[in-house]
Amino acid sequence: MAGAASTIRKPVEADGVRIGAGAWYAIAVLTGVSFFNYMDRMVLAVLLEPIKAELGLSDGQLGLLSGLAFAAFYATLGIPLARLADRSSRVRLLAACLALWSVMTAVTGLARSFGQLFLARVGVGVGEAGCVPAAHSLIGDYLPPARRALGISIFQAGGLAGLSAGLVVTGLLADHFGWRAALCIVGLMGVPLALLIFTTLREPPRRGHVAEAAVEPAAQAIAALLRRPALRHLVLALSIGAFGTYGLTQWLPAFFIRIHGLTLTQIGLFSGTVSGVGGILGVMLGGWLGMRLIPRDPRWELWLPAIAYGGSAPLYAAVFLAPSPWIAIGIKLFATFLAASGGGVALSAIQSFAEPHRRATAISLTLFLSSLLGLGLGPWLVGEASDALAPTFGKESLRYALLMSTVALVWAGLHFFLSARRALRDRVA
């Protein structure tokens, strides 16, 4: 693997060197990590209604479980784990983190109270905190810069497939065996992949000069990154966009069950399939467009997500206003496709504004804010808004709470455009 990675230090377009099979194997394995990352993160979404019924929880408490319980530690530990990834073995860190969050997802199925559920979700967040910074940093070294957006998009496609499979598999398991068994089975599925990573994946040589990472304090690295306006706006765009998308994604299954009367199996099968197909096709199209357009003008790595996020807002609004579940699911296909087409490109753009020894730190900084706003506050505030509107609108309150969250997607698009205005001056990679 290391040998394969060492042969791709220049962009393919520059020297004609082919990307080795070892590098593509690594991308495939990392895509599998992304699959379980999203699957275990979002598995609770399809189970909110049966958990609420058994434990007597409010929508606000469900929002805390699906959001802040996970996001608080996911965000807080992301930066120190990213600094560890910048200084030590990213492969070993990734294997350990995958094993931890897989086991804690299974433990969630054993919880008997809100407090126990909360602590189990915290454990999932601790494990997943080390995933994305280490994986993105590895992809940046396995592939040349010109192919980076494609590699990140493939990685994101794995996550969207995991989200889709999580909804489908969890819905079926929960209907037949109950929500507890569903969590235990889904959680333990990731453990074999952790062993595969530890035993077969090789640490690639880092591109550029990275000796600075051993001596540069985290605060100094973060301060240097935040002095770049393009990166600041990019971080804000991704964070505000996450606020909208995670709030929508976590509550969509409950919306279809509560408003349209679908079963767990139906929502898992239909909504999960639509999310997977639309998301994967969208993120792969975005990666392909990025590979074609970014070499012509690097600002396309910001213009593409600006168009995607802003354009998806009215489509998501139409999902919540549709008169039937089947029309809503059909519109959701296009909304997911458009939003996903900008996701992988936007995440890959982070590395354009960070030196090699600050790459994982820049990614974790983005995840810190996007996790607090998106994973943490997004689902929780949707739940709180639904509770607040319930005396007036009854079960329809969730519909209007979700409609309000679509505004965040337009706001995110604005920051992508603002980032593009400074992109040429602030790029370092």
N, C-alpha and C positions, 0 to 999 in steps of 0.2 A: 504493500500500500504506500509506504513512504517513498519507495522507488518510483511508483507511478506518479505520486504527487510531485516529485522533484522534476519530472519531465515537462511540467505545464506551468512554468514560472512566467511565461509570456503569453499574452492573448493568442488564441489560435489564429485569429485573423492576421496577426503580425508575423508569425513564423511558420504557420502551416503544421505545427506539431499536433498530433491527435491526442485527445484526452484518453488516458489509459483505462483499461477495464477495471483496475483496482479503484480508481477514483469514482467510476460509475457505481461500483459495488457499494462504496461508502455512502454515496448519495442515496442509493436504494435503502440501505440500513437506516440512515438518518430520516428518510421519509417514513419508515416504519415507526421510528420514535415519535415523529410528529403525529402519526395516526393515533397512537395511544395517548399522547399528550392531550389532544382535543377530545378523544373519546372519554377519557376519565375525567376531564375537566367539565364536560357538558352532560355527562351521564345523569346527573341529578335533575336536569331540566325536565326530562320526560317522566320523572317520578315525583314531581312536586305535589300533584293532586292526591295520589295514594298516601304519601307521607303526611300531608296536611290532614287527611281524613283519620289516619290512625293515631297521630300524636296531638291532634287538635291545635295546629299552629295557625297563626295569622299570615296574610300575604307579606307583611313586613318581615316576619321571622323567616319565611321562606326566601325572601330576597336577601336576607343576611346570610343564610346558609349557602345559597347559590352564588353569592357575590362576595361580601366583605370577609366572611370566614376564610375563604380561599385566598382572596386578593391581598389581605393585610400582610401575611407572611410571604406570599409569592412576590409582592413588591419589595418588602423590606429586605429579604435575603437575596434578592436578585443581584444587587450591586456587589456585595462581598463574594458571592459565588462567581460572578463574572470576573472580578479581579483574580480569583483563584484560577479561573479558566485562562486568563491572560498570562498567568505565570507558571502553570503546571499542566498536567495531562488532562486535556479536555475529554478524551475518550473514557478514562476511568471515572471522571466526575459525572459524565453523562450516564454511564452504566449504573452508578450508585443512586443517582437521582431517580432514574426510571424504576429501579427496584423499590425504592421508598414510596413513590407516589402510587405504584400499583398495589402494594400491600395495604396502604392507608385507604385506598378506594374500597378494597374488600372489607376493611375494618368498619367503614361507614355503614355497611349492611348489618353490623352487629349492634349499632347504637340503639338505646332504649329511651332517650330523652333528647330534648333540644340541645342541652349542654354537651352531651356525648356526640351528637351529630356535628355540632360546631367544632369541637376539638378534632374530630376525624377529618373534617374538611380543611382545617388548619394544616394537618399532616400532609394532605394532598398538595396544598399550596407550597409547603416547604420543599417537597420533592420536585415539583414542577418548576420551581424558581431557577434551578440550574440547567434547565433544558435548552431554551431558545438561545441564550447568549453563547453557550458552548457549541451548539449545533451550527448556528450561523457563522461563527468564527471558523469552524472546521470547513464549512462549505466554501468560505472565502479563500481557504488554502488548497482545497482539493481542485477547484476550478479557477481558470483565469478570469480577470476582472470583466472581460467582455461577455463571459457566460454566467456571471454571478447572478444576474436577475433571473435567468432561466433556472439556475440551481435552487435559488430561494423559492421560486414559484413552484417547482416540483416538491420541495419540502412542504410548502403551504398546502399543496394539493393533497398530500398525505394527511394533513390535519383535517381538511374538509372531508376527506373520505372517512376519517375516524369519527368526525362529528355525525356524518350520515349513518355509518354503521352503528354507532352508539345509540342513536335514536331507534333504528330498526331492531337491533338485537335486544336492547334493553326493554323496549316495548313488548316484544314477544316473550322474553323471559319473565317480565313482571306480570303479564297477563296469565301465564301458566304456573309460575312458581312463587310469585310475590316479589315485592320490591327489594326485600332483603337479599334473597338469593340472587337476584339480578345484579346487585352491586358486588356481591362476593365473586360471582363468576367473571364478570367483566373486569374487575380489578386484577385478579390473578392471571389474566391472559397476557399481561405485559412482562411478567417475570422471565419467561424464556428468552425474550428479545434482549433483556438486560444482560443475561449470560452470554448471548451471541456477541454483543458489542464488546464485552470484556475480553472475550477469547479470540475474536477474529479481526476487530477493527484496529488499524494502526494509526498512530499519531503522525500527521503530515508535518513537514517543515513549515515554519511560519514565513510568510512573504515579508520582505523588507527587513529593516533593523528593529528588533524587538527587545534589545537589552535594556531599553529605558523602562520597560514594564517592571523589571525587578526592583527598581529604586524609586520610581515615581509614586508618590502617595496618591491614594484614590481621590482625595479632595482636589489635588492639583490637576489630575487628569480630567475630572468633571468640570472644573473651572475653565480649562482650556477648550473643552468641547462646547461649553455653553457660550463662549465668546463668539461663536459663529452664528449669525442670525438665521442663516438657512437651516441649520440644524435645530435651532430653537423652534422655528415655525413647523418644521417637520415633526418634532416631538409633540408639539401641541396638536397638530393635525391628526396624528395617529392616536393620541390620547382622547381627544374629543370624539373622533370617529369610533373608538372602542366603547366610549360611553353609550353611543347610540346602538352600535351593532350587538354588544353583549346584552344590553337591556332587552333588545328585540329577541335575540336568539334564546336567551334563558326562559323567556315568558311565552314564546310562540306555542310550544306544546300545550301549556295550560290554557292559552287563548282558544285554541282549536277544540280542546276538551270542554271548556266551560261555556264558550259562546256557540260553538257549532255541534257539540255533542258527540265528537269522535271518541273512539275507544283508544286505549294505550297502543294496541296493535295497529290500528288505523293510522294514528298520528305518527307512530314510529316508522311505518312502512311508507306512507305517502309523503309526509313532510320530510322524513329522513332521506328518502330517495331524491326528492326535488333538491334538497340542500346539497346532497352529494354530487348529483349530476350538474346542477347549475354552478356550484362552487368550483368543482374540479375543472370544468370546461372554461369557466371564467378566469381562474388563476393561471391556467395553461395558456389561454389566449393572451392574457396580460404579459406573461413571461416571453411569449413569442414576439408580441408587439414591442416590448422593451428591447429585446435583442436586435430588432430591426431599426427602431427609431432612436434609441439612446446614442449609438455611435454617430448619428447625424447631428443630434443636439442633445447633450446630457440632461437638459431641463425636462425632457420627456419623462424621466423617471419620477418627476413631480407633477407634470401636467396630466399624465395618464390617471393617477389616483385621484387628482382633483376632479376630473370629469366623471370618474367611476363613482366616487362617494356622493358628489352632488346630484348626479343623475339618478342614483338609486333611491333617494329620499321620497320622491312622489310615488315611486313604485311600491315601496313599503307601506306608505300611507294608504294606497289602494288596496293592499292586502287586508288591512284592518277595516276597510269600509265595504269590502265585497259582500254581496248578499248571500252567497253560498260558500261552503268550505272548499268546493272543487274549483270555483273561480279564484278564490283566495290562494289556493295552492298553486294554480297555474300562474298567477301573477308573481307569486313568490319565486318561481323558477327564474323569471327574468330579473327580478330584484337581486336575488342571490348571485346570478351570473354577472351582472354589472358591477355590484359591490366587490365581488371577489377578483375581478379583472384588475383592480388597482392594488389589492392587498399585498401580493408578493413583490410587486415592483416598488411599492412604498417602503417595505421593510428592507429590501436590498439597497435602497438609496441611503440608508443610515451609514453604510460603510464608505460611501463616497465622501463623507465629511469627518472621517476618523482615521487616524494613523493606525498601522497594524498593531502597535502595542496598546492602543486604546479601543480597538474594535469591539471586543466583548463588553467593555465598559459602556460604550456608546449605546449598544443594543440594550443593556440592562437598564440604563438611564431611561430609555424610551419605555421599556416594560414597566419600570417603577411607576411612572406617572400614568401610563395607559392602564395599568392594573388597578391603581387606586380609583381612577375615574371610571374605567370601563368595567372591569370585573367586580370591583368593589361597590362603587356608587350606582352604576347603571342598573343592575337588577334590583338593588335595594330601593332606589328611588322610584322605580316603576311600581314595585310592590307597595311602597308608602303612598304613592299617588293613587293607586287603585283602592287602597283602604280609605283614603280621604274622600274619594269620589263615590264610594259605595252607597252612603246614605241617600245620594241624589239619583244615581244611575243603576244601583243594584249590581248584578253580575256584569252589566255593560261597562262598569267602571274600568275594567282591565283594557277594553278596547280603546278608551280615550286616553288612558295612561300611556299606552303604547304609541298612539298617534303623536303625543307630545314629544316622545323621544326621537322622532324622525328629524326634528329640527337640527339635532347634533350633526347629522350627516352633511347638511349644507354648510354648517359652520366649519366642519373639518375641511371641506373642499376649499374654502376661502384661505385657510392657512397653508394648504398645499401650493396654491397660487402665489402666496406671499413668500414661501420658501423658494420657489422657482426664480423670483426676482433677484435673489442674492446667490443663487446656486453656483454660477460661474466663478464668482469671486471666492467662495468659501470651500470649494472642492479641494480635497487633498489626495484622493485616490480614484 
